[in-house]
Amino acid sequence: MLSAALRGGAAKRRIDALARPGVARPAKSRRLMHTAAMNPGSCLCGAIRFDAGPIDTMEHCHCSMCRRHHGAMFATFANARTSEFTWLGGQDQIAIYPSSERGLRPFCRTCGSVAPTVLPDWPEIVFVPAGNLEEDPGIRPSYHMYAELDEPPDNPDVVQGHCLCGTIAFEFTGRPERLHNCHCSRCRRARGAAHATNSFFQREQLTWLSGESDITSYKLPEAVRFGQDFCRHCGSPVPRVVVSTGKVVVPCGSLDTAPGMAILSHIFVANKAPWFEITDAIPQWEALPA
């Protein structure tokens, strides 16, 4: 799997990972002493706001659709009850991409953050992207889904990728300069995930193969450089060119091929999501590396 290639070693299944892709083993819910009755959340730009209510279960999903839609190495969902979930604003800002006959992928039209969804097969459950929760829900993920997938090809000369709907495709020549897991609150809200995994290339390494005109760009007003570029059709994060630095920030969940570099570090761990535990041996930094 791609996450194994980025770690530079064999994939590890944690918590109560699946015995085989798509089939979950029974897992004991990891609930804390005080489960939050209210769980507010929002997208990156703040247009979409909600109160999820009590969270019953959480799980990590490693399927290719979730990876592309979130632009992350895996998505984490907090499962709320439809009867206790409340929209506080911004429902008119939600676009929905139908990724399959029964799959719906909602996202903010302005910033591209993944939004909560109710699927036709489970009308009583709201699947909330855990990265968009503002507080500790008082429960922890219980298992990994689709954790045993084939590893992507490793091309030493070209790194390729595309968005979920396939409209936007790109490639990079050569290897990235660096690769980090970022746990800052901005990245978590932008990707709706436990953290972002970003690789960094030079602008001259990037070639758009299709769909460059279908990219929507959002810059966080209070940030010097932080923003998110995403497909206007499916919401998938795509490479973002930072003009002031000449660098390209690449969401690794969008890649088809391994980037040819292991993750160098976890950064901004001082802002890590309270419900996510770092269990690997990759170096950690409270903010940026010294």
Secondary structure, DSSP 8 states (H G I E B T S, - for coil): -HHHHHHTS-----SS--SBTTB------EE-SS--S--EEE-SSSSSEEE--SEEEEEEE--HHHHHHHTSS-EEEEEEEGGG-EEEE-GGGEEEEE-SSS-EEEEETTT--B--B--TT-TTEEEEEGGGBSS--SEE---EES---------SSEEEEE-SSSS-EEEEES--SEEEEE--HHHHHHHTSS-EEEEEEEGGGEEEEE-GGGEEEEE-TT-SS-EEEEETTT--EE-EEETTTTEEEEEGGGBSS--S----EEE-GGG--TT----S-S-B-SSS--
